[in-house]
Amino acid sequence: MRKLLNTIYINSPEAYLALDGGNLVVIIDENKSRVPLVNIESIVSVGYRGVSPALMRYCTENKIGLAFVSRTGLLTCRLVGENNGNVLLRKTQYAVSESTDQALAIAQNFIVGKIYNQRWVIERMTRDHAARINVPQCKIISDELKQAITSCLAVTDIDSLRGIEGQAANRYDSVFGQFILQQAADFQFNGRSKRPPLDRVNALLSLTYTMLGHECAAALESVGLDAYVGFMHTDRPGRISLALDLMEELRAPLADRFVLRLVNQQIVNVKDFTVKENGAVLLTDDGRKKFFDAWQKRKNETMTHPYLNEKIEWGLIPYTQALLLSRYLRGDLDQYPPFLWK
C-alpha cells in the first residue's frame, strides 16, 4: 500500500514560492522560510503572488502536487505534470465515459456510496446524541435515503440518477444543521451556499470540499487516470469531472464530519471568520491555519477500509478508491466498489 506523505499549506496570500536546492522557499516581504521537499506529496497555497518556474519544474518532475486556493475556498489553479500510467487505461476510461450504460453503472456506485454515507452520518448522530437532536425527523430522513439507494440501483439514465442524488442531498442538508452541537448560535446552517459561502458552516464546507477535490484529482492522476473525464459530472473545460465523481462518496465521511469536528470541538470559533461587503464569509489567516492543521491531523488518523479490510490513513482513501476504479476499468474487478463507511 502507498505511504501517506505530507502536504505543505501556505496560508499567507502575500507568499511567493521558490526553489533552493531541494527546499521550498516561502518569501513574504523580506522574510524567507525554507522547508525540505523530501517526503512532500503536495503544496497548497492561498497566495496570489506566484511561484517560480524552477519550483514548478521540480514539482512536475518529482510528482508533487501544486495547487492554489482562493480565500473563498475555491480551487483556482492546479499544476499538472506528465501523465502517469498506461495510455491504454486512459483510452478505456474515455471509451467508458462515452458509453451510456457503462458510465451509468459506475455513476450509480458513486451515488450509492454518497447516499449510504450520508445516511450513516445521520444514524451515528441519532445513536450518539439522541438527547440533543430531533430523532424522529432524522429517522424519517434516514429511511428516505435508504429508499433513495434502492432507487439509484433501478435507474436507466444518468439524468434520473442526478435527480435522486439532488433530492437526497437536500433531505440530508435539512437535518445537517442539527449536528452542530456546540457554538450553534454562531454556526447556523440552513442549506448550501457556494459562490460565495454566506455563513460560517458553508465557508468551512467549501474549503474542505476544495481540499478533498484536489486530493481526489491527484489520486486519480497517480494511478494513470484522467481527472478531467468523468462518468457522472459532464465534461467542461477546466473541470475535474472524474475527481468530482469520486469525491461524491467521500463528502460525508471525510468532509462533512471534519467540519462538524471543527465546530463541535471548538477548534474554530466566530473570531476565525470575517464577512465581506458582498456577504461572503471567509476564514481569517488564523482561521485557515487552524483549518489546515486540523485537516492534516485528520488525514493521518487511521481506519479499516471497508472493502480492502486493511488499516490505512484517512488521507489515503482517495488513492485507494482511485486504485479500485482503475482496477475495475482494467477488468480486474466485476464492478467498482464504492467506499461504504461504517
C-alpha positions in Angstrom: 0.0 0.0 0.0 1.2 3.5 -0.8 2.7 5.6 2.0 0.9 8.8 3.1 3.3 11.7 2.6 2.9 15.3 4.0 1.2 18.3 2.5 2.6 21.8 2.9 -0.1 24.5 3.4 1.0 28.1 2.6 -1.5 30.3 4.4 -0.3 33.8 3.5 -1.8 35.5 0.4 1.5 37.5 0.2 3.7 34.5 -0.2 5.9 33.9 -3.2 7.1 30.3 -3.7 10.6 29.4 -5.0 13.1 26.6 -5.0 16.5 26.4 -3.4 18.2 23.0 -4.0 15.7 20.5 -2.6 13.9 23.1 -0.4 10.7 25.0 -0.9 11.4 28.7 -0.2 8.5 30.8 1.0 9.1 34.5 0.6 6.9 37.1 2.4 8.2 40.6 2.1 11.9 40.4 3.3 11.3 37.2 5.2 12.3 33.7 3.8 11.4 30.3 5.2 12.7 27.0 3.9 11.0 23.6 4.0 12.7 20.4 2.7 10.7 18.8 0.0 11.7 15.3 0.9 8.6 13.2 1.8 6.3 16.0 0.5 3.5 15.0 -1.9 1.5 18.2 -2.2 1.8 22.0 -1.8 -1.4 24.0 -1.3 -1.3 27.8 -1.2 -3.8 30.6 -0.8 -1.2 33.0 -2.1 -1.6 35.1 -5.3 2.0 36.4 -5.8 3.1 33.3 -7.7 5.6 30.5 -8.0 9.0 30.3 -9.7 9.4 28.2 -12.9 12.1 26.2 -11.1 9.7 25.1 -8.4 7.1 24.3 -11.0 9.5 22.1 -12.9 10.7 20.4 -9.7 7.1 19.6 -8.7 6.2 18.1 -12.0 9.4 16.0 -12.2 9.0 14.7 -8.6 5.2 14.3 -8.8 4.5 16.9 -6.1 1.0 18.4 -6.4 0.9 22.2 -6.5 -2.5 23.9 -6.1 -3.7 27.4 -5.4 -6.9 28.1 -3.5 -8.8 31.4 -3.2 -9.7 32.9 0.1 -13.3 31.9 -0.5 -12.2 28.3 -0.7 -12.3 27.7 -4.5 -9.5 25.9 -6.4 -8.1 28.5 -8.8 -5.2 26.6 -10.3 -3.5 23.1 -10.3 -0.2 22.2 -11.7 -0.4 19.0 -13.7 2.7 17.3 -15.0 3.3 14.4 -17.3 0.6 11.7 -17.2 1.3 8.6 -15.3 0.4 5.0 -16.1 -0.6 3.2 -19.2 -2.2 5.1 -22.1 -4.4 2.0 -22.7 -6.1 2.7 -19.3 -7.0 6.2 -20.2 -8.3 5.1 -23.6 -10.5 2.6 -21.8 -11.7 5.4 -19.5 -12.6 7.6 -22.4 -14.5 4.8 -24.1 -16.4 4.0 -21.0 -17.3 7.7 -20.5 -18.8 7.7 -24.0 -20.8 4.6 -23.3 -24.2 5.5 -21.7 -24.7 2.1 -19.9 -21.1 1.7 -18.7 -20.8 5.2 -17.4 -24.2 4.9 -15.7 -23.0 1.7 -13.9 -20.0 3.5 -12.4 -22.0 6.6 -11.6 -24.6 4.6 -9.8 -22.0 3.2 -7.4 -20.6 6.7 -6.8 -24.0 7.9 -5.7 -25.0 4.8 -3.8 -21.8 5.3 -1.8 -22.6 9.0 -1.3 -26.2 8.4 0.0 -25.1 5.4 2.1 -22.5 7.5 3.8 -24.9 10.4 4.3 -27.4 8.0 5.9 -24.7 6.6 8.2 -23.8 10.1 9.4 -27.4 10.6 10.4 -27.6 7.1 12.0 -24.4 7.8 14.1 -25.7 11.1 15.3 -29.1 9.6 16.4 -27.2 6.9 18.2 -24.6 9.1 19.9 -26.6 12.3 20.5 -30.2 11.2 20.8 -31.0 13.7 23.6 -29.8 16.7 21.5 -31.3 16.2 18.1 -34.8 15.6 16.6 -34.5 11.8 16.4 -37.9 11.2 14.8 -37.2 13.7 12.0 -33.7 12.2 11.5 -35.1 8.7 11.3 -37.6 9.8 8.6 -34.8 11.3 6.5 -32.7 8.2 7.1 -35.5 6.0 5.8 -35.9 8.2 2.8 -32.2 7.9 2.0 -32.4 4.2 2.3 -35.1 4.2 -0.3 -33.1 6.5 -2.5 -30.3 3.9 -2.6 -32.7 1.4 -3.9 -34.0 3.9 -6.5 -30.4 4.6 -7.6 -29.9 1.0 -8.5 -33.0 0.9 -10.6 -32.5 4.0 -12.8 -31.8 3.6 -16.5 -30.4 7.0 -17.4 -28.0 9.5 -15.8 -30.5 12.3 -15.5 -32.7 10.2 -13.3 -29.7 9.4 -11.1 -28.8 13.1 -10.8 -32.4 13.8 -9.8 -32.3 11.2 -7.0 -28.9 12.4 -5.8 -30.0 16.0 -5.7 -33.2 15.2 -3.7 -31.2 13.0 -1.3 -28.7 15.8 -0.8 -31.5 18.3 0.0 -33.0 15.9 2.6 -29.6 15.3 4.2 -28.9 19.1 4.3 -32.3 19.6 6.0 -31.1 17.9 9.2 -27.3 18.6 9.0 -27.6 21.8 11.0 -28.9 19.8 14.0 -25.5 18.0 14.2 -23.8 21.3 15.2 -23.9 20.6 18.9 -21.5 23.4 20.1 -21.5 27.1 19.1 -24.8 26.6 17.5 -25.8 30.3 17.6 -22.6 31.2 15.7 -22.6 28.3 13.3 -26.1 28.1 11.8 -26.7 26.0 8.7 -29.8 26.3 6.5 -28.5 24.8 3.3 -25.6 25.1 0.9 -24.4 28.5 -0.4 -21.3 28.2 -2.5 -20.1 31.2 -4.6 -19.6 32.9 -2.2 -20.3 31.0 1.0 -22.8 33.1 3.0 -22.3 31.6 6.5 -19.5 30.1 8.6 -20.5 26.5 8.1 -20.6 26.9 4.3 -17.2 28.7 4.4 -15.8 25.6 6.1 -17.6 23.2 3.8 -16.4 25.0 0.7 -12.8 24.9 1.7 -13.0 21.3 2.8 -14.6 20.2 -0.5 -11.8 22.1 -2.4 -9.1 20.3 -0.4 -10.8 16.9 -1.0 -11.4 17.6 -4.7 -7.7 18.5 -5.1 -6.6 15.3 -3.4 -9.1 13.2 -5.5 -7.7 14.6 -8.7 -4.1 14.0 -7.6 -5.0 10.4 -6.6 -6.6 9.7 -10.0 -3.6 11.1 -11.8 -1.3 9.0 -9.7 -2.9 5.8 -10.9 -2.9 6.9 -14.5 -6.5 8.1 -14.9 -7.6 11.4 -16.4 -9.1 13.6 -13.6 -11.0 15.7 -16.2 -13.1 13.0 -17.9 -15.9 11.7 -15.6 -18.8 9.4 -15.8 -21.5 11.5 -14.0 -20.3 15.1 -14.0 -20.4 16.4 -17.5 -17.2 17.4 -19.3 -16.4 21.0 -19.2 -13.1 22.9 -19.9 -11.1 23.1 -16.7 -13.5 20.9 -14.7 -12.0 17.9 -12.9 -15.1 15.9 -13.6 -13.8 12.5 -12.6 -12.4 13.9 -9.3 -15.9 15.4 -8.6 -17.4 12.0 -9.3 -15.0 10.2 -6.9 -15.5 12.9 -4.3 -19.2 12.3 -4.0 -19.0 9.2 -1.9 -16.3 10.8 0.3 -18.1 14.0 1.1 -20.0 12.8 4.2 -17.3 10.8 6.0 -14.2 12.8 5.1 -15.5 16.4 4.6 -18.8 16.8 6.4 -17.7 15.1 9.6 -14.5 17.0 9.6 -16.4 20.3 9.5 -18.6 19.1 12.4 -15.4 18.3 14.3 -14.0 21.7 13.7 -17.1 23.3 15.2 -18.2 20.8 17.9 -14.7 20.5 19.3 -14.3 24.3 19.1 -11.2 24.1 17.0 -12.5 27.2 15.2 -14.8 29.9 16.6 -16.6 33.0 15.5 -13.4 35.1 15.7 -11.8 33.0 12.9 -14.2 34.4 10.2 -14.7 37.7 8.5 -17.7 39.0 6.5 -17.1 40.9 3.2 -19.3 43.7 1.8 -21.0 41.3 -0.6 -21.9 38.9 2.2 -19.2 36.4 1.6 -18.0 34.7 4.8 -14.2 33.9 4.8 -11.8 32.4 7.2 -9.2 34.7 8.6 -5.5 33.9 8.2 -5.5 32.4 11.8 -8.7 30.5 10.9 -7.1 29.0 7.9 -4.1 28.0 9.9 -6.3 26.1 12.4 -8.2 24.5 9.5 -5.1 23.3 7.7 -3.5 22.0 10.9 -6.7 20.0 11.7 -7.0 18.7 8.1 -3.5 17.3 8.1 -4.1 15.7 11.5 -7.3 14.1 10.3 -5.6 12.7 7.2 -3.1 11.0 9.4 -5.7 9.2 11.5 -6.2 5.5 10.7 -9.3 3.4 9.8 -10.0 0.0 8.4 -11.0 0.2 4.7 -14.4 -1.5 4.4 -13.6 -3.2 1.1 -9.9 -3.9 1.4 -10.1 -4.7 5.1 -6.7 -3.1 5.6 -5.9 -0.4 8.2 -4.9 2.8 6.4 -4.8 6.5 7.0 -7.9 8.6 6.1 -5.7 10.6 3.8 -5.2 7.6 1.6 -8.9 6.9 1.0 -9.0 9.0 -2.3 -6.0 7.0 -3.5 -7.5 3.6 -2.6 -10.7 4.4 -4.4 -8.9 5.7 -7.4 -6.9 2.5 -7.5 -10.0 0.4 -7.2 -11.6 2.4 -10.1 -8.5 1.8 -12.2 -8.6 -2.0 -11.5 -12.3 -2.1 -12.5 -11.5 -0.3 -15.8 -8.7 -2.8 -16.4 -11.2 -5.6 -16.0 -9.7 -6.9 -12.7 -12.9 -6.3 -10.8 -16.5 -7.1 -11.7 -17.7 -3.6 -10.6 -16.4 -0.5 -8.9 -16.7 -0.9 -5.1 -17.8 2.4 -3.5 -16.4 3.5 -0.2 -19.1 2.5 2.3 -18.1 3.9 5.6 -19.0 2.0 8.8 
